[in-house]
């Protein structure tokens, strides 16, 4: 466990309950000195997605969070899931354990998913030496789950440093496995109910991370809120219960080495079958309350977040999407923001479920046909034409 003073900082942060609060800098606090930022992503994720491997890409991104949580024994670890990667902030006392976990995840992703994961551990002190910052806030997604939001420009800078090969964490020895207990990928894609599943990334433009950018974010959030349930892509009663055999196979890779996989696979398949039977007929088993689980599954989902920019995967109508895109275009024309957007017809859900009996299970949402990775590609194209000042976001 972390020393009490380490995680007390994050756990003592005030919770904000209206998502519009991501645009309010008063909700953010600077990370303590000595902390580090763990960043990881998949190399050429767009190529993997083009090959139809979006489920593997999302599993790889979620595995970073799962491995860090388990290695550090911290359920309240501040993190953001990015679709093809993740970031988390690490207290000084846990930096060595985080480094070991990230090295193990790199090996597991290569051996089991056939993807290349890069990872880095960047000191917050180095971020601040660049004139940037790492500030964190806590958004209350539900009664049981909160998610970290980040501002200050540090996350964007750290990601760029990782991609340049600095602060690199090498892969562990072949055969090394991280602890991925709780990592789950059992759901089929969730089909759009209103027209489109759209993944959006909006970051500050040349005019910086000031009041005008915050106003744009508030406008985009308000437009999304006008859709039923704020554009939440997961139905209120949970997704349609259908077994995902590829997901079960992938989860067995997370939980067992090749020699033990045939023993684990039937158990995961049985659990999945029981869960979906419960969903279909409303059956409770012991302390498992299916109605409560459905409610928590939707409420605990991270379909919107903020780390140096707004990220949303929402279910919206064509008219609503046009309104959002027009506002984003106007912000880009004014130099207030740059954005990337990707439309698709379904969403993908990857989960961390320590126990079906606990209510703090987490569900990571992305578009099922590229999502954030494709939106990031489109954002990169927009940034390429607007000079270096649009790449590093000053606080």
Buried (B, 14 or more C-beta within 10 A) or exposed (E): EBEEEBBEBBEEBEEBEEBBBBBBBEBBBBBBEBBBBBBBBBEEBBEBBEEEBBBBBBBBBBBBBBBBBBBBEBBBBBBBBBBBBBBBBBBBBBBEBBBBBBBBBBBBBBBBBEBBBBBBBBBBEBBBEBEBBBBBBBBBBBEBBBBBBBBBBBBBBBBEBBEEEEBEBEBBEEEBBBBBBBBBBBBBBBBBBBBBBBBBBBBBBEBBBEEBBBEBBBBBBEBBBEBEBBBBBBBEEBBBBEBBEEBBBBBBBBBBEEEEBEEBBEEBBEBBEBBBEBBEEEEEEEEBBBEEBBBBBBBBBBBBBBBBBBBBBBBBBEEBBEBBBEBBEEBBEEBBBBBBBBBBEBBBBBBBBBEBEEBBBBBBBBBBBBBBBBBBBBBBEBBEEBEEBBBBBBB
